[in-house]
């Protein structure tokens, strides 16, 4: 690869990671807030269950 190709690939990677992906995420958050809310609640519930399992194992003799 030439230096110009390497720099071009780096520029594309920066555009994708800093502009395209956040833009898509923001668009989804604006258009489907109930889906985002359900996903967050699901993660919170799973974390709570995992925390309870860990605490239960720690309390056993």
Phi, psi and omega in degrees: 000142177275166179300322180296320179292320179297315179295322178296317178295321179295319179296318179297316180299317179296318178298316183293312185285332185257341183237312187289307183297312176298325178296318178295316180298318178295319178298318178294320180295325180284320185276333184227064182294329180292328178292317178297318180297318178296319180295318179296316179296323179296317179295318178298318180296315179297321178295320179296317179297316180297319178298317179296320178297317180295316179296323179296317179293326180289331184275341179291148179288000000 
